[in-house]
Amino acid sequence: MEQESRVRILIAKPGLDGHERGARVVAFGLRDEGFEVIYTGLRQTPEQIVRSAIQEDVSVIGLSILSGAHISLSRKVLDGLRENNAGDIMVLVGGIIPDKDIEALKGIGVAEVFTSGSRIKDIAGVIRQHMKSQ
Amino acid sequence: MKQDEAMGKKEEEIDRSYREWEEGVVKPRIRKFDLKTSPTRFYTPRRDNGHGFLEKVGFPGQYPFTAGNQPFEYWQAFARDAARLGYRPDWGGSGRVGKYGGFGTPADYRDYLLKMHSMGRKGGPNIAFDLPTQCGYDSDSQYCAGEVGRVGVAIDTLEDFGIIYEAYTGEMDIDRVPSNFTINAPAAVIIAMYAVLAKKRGIPLERLEGTPQNDILKEFIARGTYIFPPGPSMRLFRDTCVFCTRSMPSLNINSIGGYHMREAGASRIQDLAFSLANGIAYVEAGLSGGLLVDEFAPKITFNAFGGSMEFYNEIALQRAARRMWAGIMKERFSAKNKRSMQIRQPITAHIGCISTTLNRPLNNLVRAVIGGMAAGMSGSIPGAFPPFDEPLGLGHSQEAVQLQIDATRIMIYEAKVADVCDPWAGSYFMENLTDETEEQALSELRKIDNMGGAVAAVENGYMAKAIARSAYERQKAIENQEEFIVGVNSFTEENEIEVMVNRVVEDTYDQELLQTAEQRQIRNLKAFKRKRSQRSLARALRDMKAKALDDHANLMPSLCDCVESSATLQEICDVLREVFGEAQPVKL
């Protein structure tokens, strides 16, 4: 727990979509799991998300996307991180993601995708596993 | 002995009231639709049972409307004809209102609508706008890359709006079919476009029908497409309310969404209390604009409360909601017109998309039928909603839509679910549950009243935070197996099989057009800006700004002037952003 409390996570909502139930629930849940969680709020551009992640020195970014623009938005965030030498930050995606796009997202560097019905415990598990391997 | 006498009197009173209701409410409605008999029945208790039947339930179509707005609805009057004719409704629409939709550029969507019309799917425009439009940005804004024409059609200008309406002429002109606009923060601008379009076509404004969603409060609470802070947003609502009432009296003023809040995590009681609190704020806004309550309250509508699998509770919610709104309108606002006191909504109970599961999705059909049963028992068409493949996020397949429409038909024609009006009336259980729901919602409503009403409870973030907290509580209850969802957190062992279905996705929108829409719309916008008169544009925006600065002025005439003078949606919103400021997201 001691070490975990230092793990910082940015939950972000890129684009104009305003459905933030998932983002808020995950933010609350990961906080209760002992992580330090920062939620950006609505309408963030990929550039703003990359900037916040670097400024806040997070290890993990969780992108919540329901608008169907998940591939282009995730790619912009991943590219932005690499350009800023922050490619080691783990990027997770949550939202309404069709099956066929899950592999595509993993292909461009998203570590894991969580769709409807996912458990916070499982998200926390993936983050802990990642931190152990660092 | 005395008690028996009192009972006897009460019994007589119920009998007498029943006869009066039959004569005064049911028979005129039977005549109205030229029927021989009523398609529904309604039962009363022989005795009062101590529940205060006449005061708290009453008869369908009479105050306090607990038992329903009408003894039977329009669709029931013609249900048999519909079956004989093999009528196929477009889900999300009706004979007059078309299916909710929108994508790409205005020309893309116009062509799609023309194709639908040629296939016999003729309803008025029921427009989904893309996120840039909903947030008051033009397609070329830096904030909109990748979002133009995606979740709806892109509208930047009056010209764009007019292009969609090229699909609505002749027998489908705008004085023949209603228009629905699912937009909130910039609703005033879209209403202005509708008014100017009618003027250009020489159609009197009073003949325009339809419903703009125009429910900004729930955007702050649940859905997030706000632009200006709550105060100025309500001023815009006031201006649309007065303008619609005075100039477009056949148009509904708004459609208040409880369902959006439920989808965002609200509990049933929060859904009910917050919806009514928002409704009260809108009525107060209309009054502050100098209107009399019965002038405009009949044109306030609701989008549907509800959104859970809890069958009994969702029926009780509908009954409590009708009684509460009627009481609020009568007692608090001294409304006299019956229509001011009714909750007008397209459907009553439903399960909400949030109750559907990605795991074993065919189970969602069963879930939707349960919602339809609750709807049929609480005053609306027993609609199975949504199609089972909703959570797959790929558009509804033809199979899913067919199953959904057939499920609704089976509930109507084979199960005869809606043949009895408010079948739960007088049940000890249901009356108690209705009372409990009302009491809890009233207590929440009082809390909001004490804060200063819905606008104050939006400004201080109370409602948004309460809903976020409820959403998280629900998630915890599911993860801890306090609540069970079949195939999600229970009954997921290896021996459970996934029931397979063939899914042919209806090719709703052309994927190629979707890919290129943003580029094409930006090109259209640039061309539009080059050819317009800068002088009249600058004057219109300047005049509008002056009106915006004067809180007593109604902005609608200036907004009409702006769209007619070729101002874009964002140019208008930018002037208003300058005057009103921008809304800040709620911090958790």
Chai-1 contact restraints between the chains, C-beta under 6 A:
chainA,res_idxA,chainB,res_idxB,connection_type,confidence,min_distance_angstrom,max_distance_angstrom,comment,restraint_id
A,L16,B,L131,contact,1.0,0.0,6.0,A-B,restraint_1
A,L16,B,C135,contact,1.0,0.0,6.0,A-B,restraint_2
A,L16,B,E147,contact,1.0,0.0,6.0,A-B,restraint_3
A,G18,B,R223,contact,1.0,0.0,6.0,A-B,restraint_4
A,G18,B,G224,contact,1.0,0.0,6.0,A-B,restraint_5
A,G18,B,T225,contact,1.0,0.0,6.0,A-B,restraint_6
A,R21,B,A264,contact,1.0,0.0,6.0,A-B,restraint_7
A,R21,B,G265,contact,1.0,0.0,6.0,A-B,restraint_8
A,R21,B,A471,contact,1.0,0.0,6.0,A-B,restraint_9
A,R24,B,A468,contact,1.0,0.0,6.0,A-B,restraint_10
A,V25,B,A471,contact,1.0,0.0,6.0,A-B,restraint_11
A,V25,B,Y472,contact,1.0,0.0,6.0,A-B,restraint_12
A,V25,B,Q475,contact,1.0,0.0,6.0,A-B,restraint_13
A,F28,B,Y472,contact,1.0,0.0,6.0,A-B,restraint_14
A,G41,B,P585,contact,1.0,0.0,6.0,A-B,restraint_15
A,L42,B,G224,contact,1.0,0.0,6.0,A-B,restraint_16
A,L42,B,P585,contact,1.0,0.0,6.0,A-B,restraint_17
A,A69,B,G146,contact,1.0,0.0,6.0,A-B,restraint_18
A,S72,B,G146,contact,1.0,0.0,6.0,A-B,restraint_19
A,I96,B,G393,contact,1.0,0.0,6.0,A-B,restraint_20
A,P98,B,G393,contact,1.0,0.0,6.0,A-B,restraint_21
A,P98,B,L394,contact,1.0,0.0,6.0,A-B,restraint_22
A,T115,B,L358,contact,1.0,0.0,6.0,A-B,restraint_23
A,S116,B,L358,contact,1.0,0.0,6.0,A-B,restraint_24
A,S116,B,P391,contact,1.0,0.0,6.0,A-B,restraint_25
A,G117,B,T357,contact,1.0,0.0,6.0,A-B,restraint_26
A,G117,B,L358,contact,1.0,0.0,6.0,A-B,restraint_27
A,G117,B,N359,contact,1.0,0.0,6.0,A-B,restraint_28
A,G117,B,V488,contact,1.0,0.0,6.0,A-B,restraint_29
A,R119,B,E479,contact,1.0,0.0,6.0,A-B,restraint_30
